[in-house]
């Protein structure tokens, strides 16, 4: 039977559609595997293992007020591992104890002493750990990062080790390092072990979230940039696709989305609209999963870096409210649309002085979209914000600015074509 040009065109279109659907579904959505239960049991055992043994490093900063140490990690291929960390404790009045923070760097990072110092200056004890078997040493007046003698798995092989047994995978070691850091900082004199929080930047945010889901001693968690659903986050999706079944195995074991449901503590998610590593849709799907109170701080002018992630004033205010009776950030209660008008309601202990409507008319790749903003109408009596949605808007979000110049964002809303 002869095929007409029209029929041939339909067949070609159908074939292309099948190829596109197959490519889109090459990586299934992360689903819990039986190994996730095994991972949780292993990490809960780390949480119950007590205070890790400490070893001197010979490294100090700030006239000796900050100390570099090693603490004993979990075994790697039957051999001992150690974790390098900076820690500092602010001066306290006799009989008083301070809250503490565990600080987790991202990819390409290490333990940063000035990160610890920032928290010390706010009255918090802090410990910044290296999750890659490295130590930042001062050599010839320069800081050089190199491996020490007791490393665990290489953090640059985060996906490649998915076929190893759980105890020999980098993610297991790194999360265990975070949990052990909690045990350690809480054991130091002058530190209140019942007031410890955790924050991580980028990949460190992923580690902080998993640790918080297993270790109920953490009282708050602040992921900066990082989130779950890595198969929807360039460039992670590309790397996972290239690994085929091994990439899918990693997703089924370690994607943060598998652990977020178990987090019941307050969380602050800080990120920005152009983050290519963790775009807004994956971020929103992630912060909708935990059971505790969720707060957002989404900016347009940021960049993806350790330096930005350490300086955010909203993080300090959030943590102080969770651990040290500080005044909390504003809280978005509800939001919606009445035709072409967007609105939200909020509450705040601190006066909200401004509301901003952020929007884009672009579609496609999230990191390439151009955003605009204008001042929204703020009703300080009714604690309500409203704004006319510009024609052609595809995505928008509203943020509130309080009299401390601190931002709280409403979840982004998608409308129109994407």
Secondary structure, DSSP 8 states (H G I E B T S, - for coil): ----HHHHHHHHHHHHHHHHHHHHTSS------HHHHHHHHHHHHHHTS-S--EEEEEEEETTTTEEEEEEE---BTTB--EEEEEEE-----TT--EEEEEEE--TT----HHHHHHHHTTT-EEEEE-SSSEEEEEETTEEEEEE-TT--S-GGGTTTTTTS-GGGSHHHHHHHHHHHHHHHHTTSTTEEEEEEEEEEETHHHHHHHHHHHH-TTEEEEEEES--S-GGGSTTHHHHHHHTTHHHHHHHHHH-GGGTGGG--SEEEEEEETT-SSS-HHHHHHHHTT-SS-EEEEEESS--SSHHHHHH-HHHHHHHHHHHS------EEEEEEEETTEEEEEEE-SS-EEEEEEEEE---S-GGG---EEEE-EEETTTTEEEEE--TT--EEEEEEEETTS-EEE---EE-S--
